[in-house]
Amino acid sequence: MRSRVLLRIPGSNVNLIDQPNQPILTQSCTGEMSPSKGTANIWLHFEGENGNVILTQQKVVVSHHIDYDLILGHDVTGFLLKIAETNDHIYLMQARQTKIFNLLEFLQSH
């Protein structure tokens, strides 16, 4: 997460950034390594088109040297409540079903 984005979150300040014992480096696509500012815990709010809302707390690496405001990795997009993902949508559930036999039918009914 970009540090300026973290600071735009209501109630955030530089005191929320934890300094790890060893510095965390971010690596660009060209291989350039840059030190991060540290880590912070933030709440992510996902709201589905069907109105379902999921809140999840995530630890993020805070850096000045990334091209996007926030990059979500598999730790967020692959969590247990995800039932399907497309290029434009992530389909989440409040509680994990044991088995889904027909995904299209399930999505249309939920």
N, C-alpha and C positions, 0 to 999 in steps of 0.2 A: 504494500500500500504506500502510496506517496505520502510523505510527511505532511504536506499542505492539506491533503484531503482528511487525514486524521484530525488535524487541528480545526477543521470546519465542522466536525461532529459536535453537537451541543454538549457542553460539559467537559470537552477534551482539552488537555493542555500538555505541554512537554513533560510534565511530571508523571504522566501515565505511561511514558515510554520506559520500559525496563532495559537495563544494560546487562546483557549476558556476560558470564565470566570470560568467554572467548568471543571475539568479534564475529558477527555473521556477515559474510560477503555475498553480494548478488553478482551473478554473471550474466553479461549481455549475450546476444546471439553471436557477436563477433569474438566472444571469449574474454572481453574486458571485465576485470574484477573490480567491484566498488564496495567500500564498507557501508553497512547499514547504520541507521540511527539507533536500532535496538528492536524490541518487540513490544506489542501492546495487545490487550484483549479487547475485542469489539463484539458487539451484537449485530448479527446479520438478520434481516427481516425479509422473508420470502412470502409473497402473496400470489396465490394462484388465480387464474382467470375464473375459477369456480368459487373464489372467496376464501378458500382455506389459507391459513396463515401459519407459518412455522418460523420460530425464532431459534437461532443457534448461536452460541458464543464461540468465537474462533480467535486463536492467537495469530496475529499477523506480523510479518517482518516490515518494519518501517524504513523507507529509503527515499533519498532524493533522486536516485539514479534509475528509475524505471519509466518506461514510455506510457504506461497506462495508470489511471488512478488506483485501480485495484485489480489484481490478478487472482482469480479463484482457481485453486488446484483441485486435485482428486479428493483431498481430505474434505472438501465442501461438496463438490458436485457428485461424489461417489458415496455419500453417506447412506445409511441404511433405509432412510425414508424415501429414497428415490426409486420410482418404479419404471421410469422411461426417460429418455433424453433425446432431443432432436437438436438441430443447429440453432433453433430459436427458442426452445422451451425445455424446461426440466419439470417432470411430473412428479410431485411429492404427495405423500400420504401422512396423515396424523399418526397412524399406527400401521405397522407392517403386517400385511396379509401373509398367511402361510404360503398360498400358491395362487397364482393368477393364470388361468388356462387360456383365456382369450383377451389379449391386451386391449384391442379396439373396443370390444364390448364393455370391458371394465372401465375404460376411460370415458365412454359415452354415458355410462350409468353413474359415474361419480363426478 
